[in-house]
Amino acid sequence: MPDERKAVFVTDQISVTPVSGKAELKAFVECAYELNAGDPNWVPPLRADMIELLTPGKNPFHEHARMQLFLARRNGKVVGRISAHIDELALEQPVEQGMGPGTGNWGLMEAADEATMAALIAAAEDWLRGQGMTRVLAPISLSVWEEPGLLTKGQDHPPMVMMGHNKADYQAWIEGQDYKLAKRLFTYDLNVAQGFPPLIDRIVKLGERNQKITVRNVDPARFDEDAEIAISILNDAWSKNWGFVPFTDTEKEYAKKKLKPLILAGTNMIAELDGEPVAFMLAWPDINRLLITMNGKLLPFNALRLLWWLRKPKRADFRVPLMGVVKKHQNTRLASQLAFMMIEYIRREAVGTYGCARAEVGWVLEDNQGMVAIADAIGSKCNREYSIYEKPLV
């Protein structure tokens, strides 16, 4: 490991140094606000959430990960940042699923210019080599379950809840460092007020006549139990997906705590077959419409604004971030039927109770043919693309 007080990369009057201490961690967080201040479509995350994300002991990701943060300075002024990290659970995954032995990551990158981006990437790569990594998959910030990928289409509108946003320039800057496309992730935009095509209505009605099928709401009175069901289905349903890393028990509990405020009545579903849970779908209100006005601060009154809005949001758009069908029923008519039933029930509630006009589905892997077909069938259009890149470390 390099001395934490020394620059590990210096070029063109740019020095890149490892972050050490609370003051530099704060500078790392603040860098994003400064460099994105002029972008009307960038949604400032809550500073408290960013500190929690990066702090071992608060975010259970660090229980199975190694991480080093870096800051870039020019003439003493912070002009960029990057994280380099290694997920030990990702190293255990099959190579054909994207991760695997020797694969490290970098993410949370922000840069004032191309030279700064190049210096930051070089520092991250050097750290990963020193940790024995032979390949980079990036950007991933910090986990595939958080904000994977670089936004390469859709910078003209703000992202929805828990989706990333970055400058369009970053694509050329990263590709200029010999990174090649590994995988694309799509999000789909949907006008939900008008309902779905007649074919979807017929599929839903057929499912309703099947006495073996029950589609029910996630029950707020037994939230922990239903959340456990959803995460267990997710770990099974996604286990063969590209980029998959399983949730640990600690991460399950953490996710329940963090996501509970976003679980509104009637917009999250569990499907059962003969009483056995076999599928789930979640839809979250787009809190970004409030966050974009808060500049990352909860005090003095923003926390109350957010809590009040979440009690029963009006004219709220929604995002469907996660859904899954257990492996034994995937690639069957039942899988698509359950998906259409859950999304239609969520649509009705989102429109009728919360005044929803627009929804977003994703992210979806570009080669997930089943989900792409569902997105096409309900009349949605791809509105954002995220690219994950790879590079050998030689």
QUIMOFEN-V438390 format. One record per helix or strand of 3 or more residues. SS is the DSSP state (h for helix, s for strand). FROM is the first residue (numbers start at 1). LEN is the number of residues. If there is no record, write none. Layout:
BEGIN
SS,FROM,LEN
SS,FROM,LEN
END
This chain:
BEGIN
s,7,5
s,14,5
h,22,14
h,47,8
h,60,5
s,65,10
s,77,11
h,88,4
h,95,3
s,103,9
h,114,17
s,135,4
s,150,4
h,169,7
s,180,12
h,198,12
s,213,5
h,220,18
h,249,14
s,268,6
s,276,10
h,288,4
h,302,10
s,318,8
h,327,3
h,333,22
s,358,8
h,369,9
s,381,12
END
